[in-house]
Each structure stands twice: as structure tokens, then as C-alpha cells.
Amino acid sequence: MLLSIVGVTFTPLEKKYLVNPVQLTHEGENGEAYFSPDGRYISFQGIPPGKSHYRIYIMRSDGSNVKRISPGKGKTTCSFFHPKFPDPPYLIYASTHEDTTTWEEKPRERGKRYEWSFDRGMDVYLADTTGRIIKKLVSYPGYDAEGSFCPSNPDLFVWTSQRTGDLEIWVKNLKTGEERQITSAPGYDGGPFFSPDCKKVIYRSFRDPKNPRVAEIYIYDLERGEEKQLTHLKALSWAPYFHPSGKYFVFSSNYDPKTGKMGRRFHLYVMDTAGKHLVQITNSNEGSDLLPTFSWDGKYILWTSTRSGNSQIWKAEWREPEFR
């Protein structure tokens, strides 16, 4: 028997891991959601009806009290709550609101594949949940975005920067100002997150010039200075995010386990940090599942799904897989 919610079905496979799933957003297009450390709030990016640029919003964890906190001009992306969670709470996001050339909003052409633009005016800002911008956190020539804090040390910050001409991942100690470039391979390295103990960074990379749509998941050991490729699926695997246990991570991929090749839809997978065990979490035929993240206590999962018609945010209680 399939679990049905507002006309959306969940398969037996999905019910093993996603308990009591609920759709949190309904208007416009929404995605890339993150819990606050105390689990009471969720930040996300959304495109209001009739617009074409993302704004940053916060809402209660039940989907109520939605409020925009970004300026509403230019493009925004990649919010993330500050680990110390002061009152009012802090969070970061990337924005081009200081670049007036990005303010115009043009409707996306119907049938055209979505493409992310690497705006040179994209910088990272620290703000609070009232919408007040506290300071510009990161600003270099070129695109700076996709930032996050270490959960156990708010002085450590990781992000994607185009300052060298290529899209690379950098780590910064916000207290000392010390910066460290941890990737250097040609190609787009992005979407980085720290492990819970701050010793590793996980991210996805496009490094195959013959197959530009192939992305794999990598992990970097900050103490050893060593990088390791975790996935070898030859598909578009991206959006990795650590479980708070640090033992495994969740990600999205269009890998089709039936054919061993790229499929039409994206599904959620988890893999242990040794890169040895892969477990499929979703297998819906009604849409794609993307951008998964866990609550800070590991009890809930958020993800972006198109299974209800367009891009919206879903939440479920998380039931851990057994790695064998």
C-alpha cells in the first residue's frame, strides 16, 4: 500500500526511511532548506509567483509564519544558520543585491533547461532573521556563494569562490582571517559542508571534460590535506550533507541503479563516509528529489521535491538505514 498525501504517493522503499512526510511550501517555487540549530526554524530560497529570482525566507518548522529576510533585489541563494544561534538568530546567504545589473527579472523561457548563473556580484552576507544585514562576510572578485559554518566551531567557514578564475572551495577562519584553498582541479567544485567535528569537508565536483554533466562526491581531510573521491556513479551526484553522527551523508543523484547509468529523475541516496555502502532512499516516478539536509539532532530530514508538480520543500522524520 502506498502512502498518499495531497495526491502524492510514497513508495514502500521511501516509507522505510521517510516517516510522516509533509509538504511545507506550496506557493511559487522553493528549495534548498536548512534547519536552525534548535529545530524551530527553517531557512530556504524561493521564487514568488510572477518573479524569476530567488529570495531567502525563513519559516517555522511546521511551514507557518513565512517571512522574507533578503533585500528582494538581485539574486540570492545558499542560506545557512549560524551555529551559536543568538537572539535574534543569525544566518548567511549569498546575494547580488548590490549589483544593480542583476535586478531585472526575466521569465525563464518555456522548455529551456535551467542553468545556474555565476554572477560576479554574488557575495556572502551575514544577517539576522529580522532581515537586518550585519556585515558582508565574504567578497572577492567573481562569484562567492554556497557557504556554510562548521556545526561545532562557528569561526570556521567554507564556501565556493571564483577568485582564482576557476570555481574552487575555500575554508576561512573568521576569527583569525586565515584562508585556505582546498581544491585546485579544473572544474566546478561546490556545495561544501563540514563534518560535525570540523575535520573534513564534503562537496561535489564536475571534473570530467568528456562528460560535463557528470558530478561526483568528494571528501577532504583538513588535517591530512588529502582528498578522496567517494562516489563513482558516472552520474550527476550532488548536494552531499553529513548526518550529525558523522558516519554517513545523504545526497541527490540521477544515477539509475537498474541500468547503472544516468536516469531521467533525481533520487536521494545515503553512503557511508568510507564510500563503500550506497543505500537508495527515494524512488518516486512522480518527480525528482533534491537538496537533502538533516536537522542538527538527526531526527528529521528536509529535501526539495517536484513530486507535487513543481519545486517545493518537504520534511519527514528520519529513520536511519542499516549499512551492510
C-alpha positions as CSV (number, residue, x, y, z in Angstrom):
1,M,0.0,0.0,0.0
2,L,1.3,3.4,-0.9
3,L,1.2,6.4,1.5
4,S,-0.7,9.2,-0.1
5,I,-0.5,12.9,0.9
6,V,-2.5,15.5,-1.0
7,G,-2.4,13.3,-4.1
8,V,1.3,12.4,-3.7
9,T,2.3,8.8,-3.2
10,F,5.3,7.4,-1.4
11,T,6.6,4.0,-2.3
12,P,7.4,1.2,0.1
13,L,11.1,1.9,-0.2
14,E,10.6,5.5,0.7
15,K,8.4,4.7,3.7
16,K,11.3,2.7,5.2
17,Y,13.2,5.9,5.7
18,L,10.8,8.9,5.4
19,V,8.2,8.8,8.3
20,N,5.2,11.1,8.2
21,P,6.3,13.2,5.2
22,V,4.7,16.6,4.8
23,Q,4.9,19.3,2.2
24,L,5.9,22.6,3.9
25,T,5.7,25.1,1.0
26,H,3.1,25.5,-1.8
27,E,3.3,28.9,-3.5
28,G,5.8,29.7,-6.1
29,E,9.0,27.5,-6.4
30,N,11.0,26.7,-3.3
31,G,14.1,24.7,-2.4
32,E,17.4,24.3,-0.5
33,A,16.1,24.3,3.0
34,Y,18.1,24.1,6.3
35,F,17.0,23.7,9.9
36,S,18.1,26.1,12.6
37,P,20.3,24.5,15.4
38,D,17.3,24.3,17.8
39,G,15.0,22.9,15.0
40,R,12.4,25.6,15.4
41,Y,13.1,27.4,12.1
42,I,13.8,26.6,8.5
43,S,15.6,28.8,6.0
44,F,15.1,28.3,2.3
45,Q,15.2,30.0,-1.1
46,G,12.0,30.7,-3.0
47,I,10.8,32.3,-6.2
48,P,7.5,34.1,-5.6
49,P,4.7,33.8,-8.2
50,G,5.4,36.1,-11.2
51,K,9.1,36.5,-10.4
52,S,12.3,34.8,-11.6
53,H,14.9,35.4,-8.9
54,Y,15.2,33.5,-5.7
55,R,14.7,35.3,-2.3
56,I,15.8,34.0,1.1
57,Y,13.0,33.2,3.5
58,I,12.5,31.7,7.0
59,M,9.5,29.8,8.4
60,R,8.6,27.8,11.4
61,S,9.5,24.1,11.2
62,D,5.8,23.3,10.6
63,G,5.8,25.6,7.5
64,S,4.0,28.5,9.1
65,N,5.0,32.2,9.5
66,V,6.9,32.5,6.2
67,K,8.9,35.7,6.1
68,R,11.4,37.1,3.5
69,I,14.7,38.2,5.0
70,S,16.8,39.0,1.9
71,P,16.6,42.5,0.3
72,G,14.3,41.4,-2.5
73,K,16.5,42.8,-5.2
74,G,19.0,40.8,-7.3
75,K,19.6,37.1,-6.9
76,T,20.1,35.2,-3.7
77,T,21.0,31.6,-2.8
78,C,22.5,29.3,-0.2
79,S,21.3,30.3,3.3
80,F,22.7,28.6,6.4
81,F,22.1,29.3,10.1
82,H,24.8,30.4,12.5
83,P,25.7,27.6,15.0
84,K,25.6,29.8,18.1
85,F,22.1,30.9,17.3
86,P,21.9,34.3,19.1
87,D,18.7,36.3,19.6
88,P,17.6,37.2,17.0
89,P,19.2,34.3,15.1
90,Y,21.9,34.9,12.6
91,L,22.2,33.2,9.2
92,I,24.1,33.7,6.0
93,Y,23.2,33.9,2.3
94,A,24.7,34.8,-1.0
95,S,23.3,37.8,-2.8
96,T,23.8,40.2,-5.8
97,H,21.6,43.0,-4.3
98,E,24.5,45.5,-4.5
99,D,24.8,44.8,-8.3
100,T,22.0,46.7,-9.9
101,T,22.6,45.0,-13.3
102,T,21.1,41.8,-11.7
103,W,17.9,43.4,-10.5
104,E,15.9,42.9,-13.7
105,E,13.8,39.7,-13.6
106,K,13.2,37.9,-16.9
107,P,10.8,35.0,-17.1
108,R,12.5,31.7,-17.9
109,E,11.9,30.5,-21.5
110,R,9.5,27.6,-21.6
111,G,11.2,24.3,-22.3
112,K,14.7,25.7,-21.7
113,R,16.9,23.8,-19.3
114,Y,17.6,25.5,-16.1
115,E,21.1,26.9,-15.8
116,W,22.7,28.5,-12.7
117,S,24.5,31.8,-13.4
118,F,27.7,32.5,-11.6
119,D,27.2,36.3,-11.1
120,R,30.4,38.2,-10.4
121,G,28.4,40.4,-8.0
122,M,27.5,37.4,-5.8
123,D,28.9,37.9,-2.3
124,V,28.1,36.3,1.1
125,Y,26.3,38.3,3.8
126,L,25.7,37.7,7.5
127,A,22.2,38.8,8.5
128,D,19.6,38.1,11.2
129,T,16.1,36.8,11.0
130,T,14.6,40.3,11.1
131,G,16.2,41.0,7.7
132,R,19.0,43.3,9.0
133,I,22.3,42.7,7.2
134,I,25.1,42.7,9.9
135,K,28.1,42.6,7.5
136,K,29.4,41.3,4.3
137,L,31.1,38.1,5.3
138,V,33.0,37.2,2.0
139,S,33.6,39.3,-1.0
140,Y,36.2,38.7,-3.7
141,P,36.4,39.3,-7.5
142,G,33.9,36.8,-9.1
143,Y,31.3,34.5,-7.7
144,D,31.3,33.8,-3.9
145,A,28.5,31.6,-2.6
146,E,27.5,28.2,-1.4
147,G,28.8,28.9,2.1
148,S,28.2,27.1,5.5
149,F,29.6,27.1,9.0
150,C,31.1,24.2,10.9
151,P,28.4,23.0,13.3
152,S,30.8,22.8,16.3
153,N,33.0,25.8,15.6
154,P,31.3,28.9,14.1
155,D,34.7,30.5,13.4
156,L,35.2,28.0,10.6
157,F,33.5,28.9,7.3
158,V,33.6,27.1,3.9
159,W,32.4,28.3,0.6
160,T,32.9,28.3,-3.2
161,S,34.9,31.1,-4.7
162,Q,35.8,32.1,-8.3
163,R,38.6,34.4,-7.1
164,T,41.3,32.3,-9.0
165,G,39.3,32.1,-12.2
166,D,38.1,28.6,-11.5
167,L,35.3,27.6,-9.1
168,E,37.2,26.3,-6.0
169,I,36.5,25.6,-2.4
170,W,38.0,27.7,0.3
171,V,38.0,27.4,4.1
172,K,38.3,30.5,6.3
173,N,38.9,31.1,10.0
174,L,36.7,34.1,10.6
175,K,38.4,34.9,13.9
176,T,42.0,35.0,12.5
177,G,41.2,35.8,8.9
178,E,43.4,32.8,7.7
179,E,42.2,31.3,4.4
180,R,42.9,28.0,2.8
181,Q,42.1,26.8,-0.7
182,I,41.4,23.0,-0.6
183,T,40.6,22.2,-4.2
184,S,42.6,23.0,-7.3
185,A,41.4,20.5,-10.0
186,P,39.9,22.1,-13.2
187,G,36.1,22.1,-13.0
188,Y,33.4,23.4,-10.7
189,D,33.9,22.4,-7.1
190,G,30.9,23.5,-4.9
191,G,28.3,22.9,-2.3
192,P,30.7,22.2,0.6
193,F,29.8,21.3,4.1
194,F,31.9,20.5,7.2
195,S,31.7,17.2,9.1
196,P,30.3,17.6,12.6
197,D,33.8,17.6,14.1
198,C,35.1,20.1,11.6
199,K,37.9,17.8,10.5
200,K,36.5,17.1,7.0
201,V,34.7,18.9,4.2
202,I,32.3,17.1,1.7
203,Y,31.4,18.6,-1.7
204,R,30.6,17.7,-5.3
205,S,32.8,18.3,-8.4
206,F,32.4,18.4,-12.1
207,R,35.8,17.2,-13.4
208,D,35.1,15.1,-16.5
209,P,35.6,17.2,-19.6
210,K,34.2,14.5,-21.8
211,N,31.0,14.3,-19.7
212,P,30.4,17.8,-18.4
213,R,27.1,16.8,-16.7
214,V,28.8,14.2,-14.5
215,A,29.5,15.2,-10.9
216,E,30.9,13.0,-8.2
217,I,31.1,13.4,-4.4
218,Y,34.5,14.1,-2.8
219,I,35.7,14.4,0.8
220,Y,38.7,16.4,2.0
221,D,40.6,15.7,5.2
222,L,41.7,19.0,6.6
223,E,44.3,17.6,9.0
224,R,45.9,15.3,6.4
225,G,45.4,17.6,3.4
226,E,44.0,14.6,1.5
227,E,41.1,14.4,-1.0
228,K,39.2,11.3,-1.6
229,Q,36.5,10.5,-4.2
230,L,33.5,8.8,-2.6
231,T,31.1,8.2,-5.5
232,H,31.9,6.6,-8.8
233,L,28.4,6.6,-10.3
234,K,29.2,8.5,-13.5
235,A,26.0,10.4,-13.0
236,L,25.1,13.9,-11.7
237,S,25.6,13.3,-8.0
238,W,25.5,16.4,-5.9
239,A,24.2,18.2,-2.7
240,P,26.0,16.0,-0.1
241,Y,25.2,16.7,3.5
242,F,26.6,15.0,6.6
243,H,24.4,13.2,9.1
244,P,25.1,14.6,12.6
245,S,26.7,11.3,13.6
246,G,29.4,11.9,11.0
247,K,29.2,8.3,9.9
248,Y,27.3,8.9,6.6
249,F,26.0,11.5,4.3
250,V,22.9,12.0,2.1
251,F,23.0,13.3,-1.5
252,S,20.9,13.5,-4.7
253,S,21.8,11.8,-7.9
254,N,20.2,10.9,-11.3
255,Y,22.0,7.5,-11.1
256,D,19.7,4.7,-12.0
257,P,20.6,1.5,-10.1
258,K,18.6,-0.6,-12.6
259,T,20.7,0.5,-15.6
260,G,23.9,1.7,-13.9
261,K,23.6,4.9,-15.9
262,M,22.1,8.4,-15.7
263,G,18.4,8.3,-15.4
264,R,15.7,10.9,-16.0
265,R,14.9,11.7,-12.4
266,F,17.0,12.5,-9.3
267,H,16.6,10.4,-6.2
268,L,18.1,10.6,-2.7
269,Y,20.8,8.2,-1.5
270,V,23.0,7.8,1.5
271,M,26.5,6.5,1.7
272,D,29.0,5.9,4.5
273,T,32.0,8.2,4.7
274,A,34.3,5.4,3.6
275,G,32.4,5.4,0.2
276,K,31.7,1.7,0.5
277,H,27.9,1.3,1.0
278,L,25.2,3.0,-1.1
279,V,21.6,3.0,0.0
280,Q,18.7,4.4,-2.1
281,I,16.2,6.4,-0.1
282,T,13.7,7.6,-2.7
283,N,12.5,6.1,-6.0
284,S,9.4,8.1,-7.0
285,N,8.3,8.1,-10.6
286,E,6.3,11.4,-10.0
287,G,9.2,13.8,-9.8
288,S,12.8,14.4,-8.7
289,D,14.1,14.6,-5.1
290,L,16.9,17.1,-4.5
291,L,19.0,19.0,-1.9
292,P,18.5,16.9,1.2
293,T,19.6,18.2,4.7
294,F,19.3,16.8,8.2
295,S,18.2,18.6,11.4
296,W,21.0,19.2,13.8
297,D,19.9,16.4,16.0
298,G,19.5,14.0,13.0
299,K,15.8,13.3,13.8
300,Y,14.4,14.9,10.7
301,I,15.2,15.4,7.0
302,L,14.4,18.2,4.6
303,W,14.5,18.0,0.9
304,T,13.3,19.6,-2.3
305,S,10.9,17.7,-4.5
306,T,9.0,18.1,-7.7
307,R,6.7,15.2,-7.0
308,S,3.7,17.5,-6.3
309,G,4.1,19.4,-9.6
310,N,6.9,21.9,-9.1
311,S,9.8,22.5,-6.7
312,Q,8.6,22.5,-3.1
313,I,10.1,21.7,0.3
314,W,9.2,18.5,2.2
315,K,10.0,17.3,5.7
316,A,9.9,13.8,7.3
317,E,11.0,12.0,10.4
318,W,14.3,10.2,9.5
319,R,14.7,6.5,10.0
320,E,18.4,5.5,9.6
321,P,19.3,2.8,7.1
322,E,21.4,-0.3,8.1
323,F,24.7,-0.4,6.3
324,R,25.8,-3.9,5.5
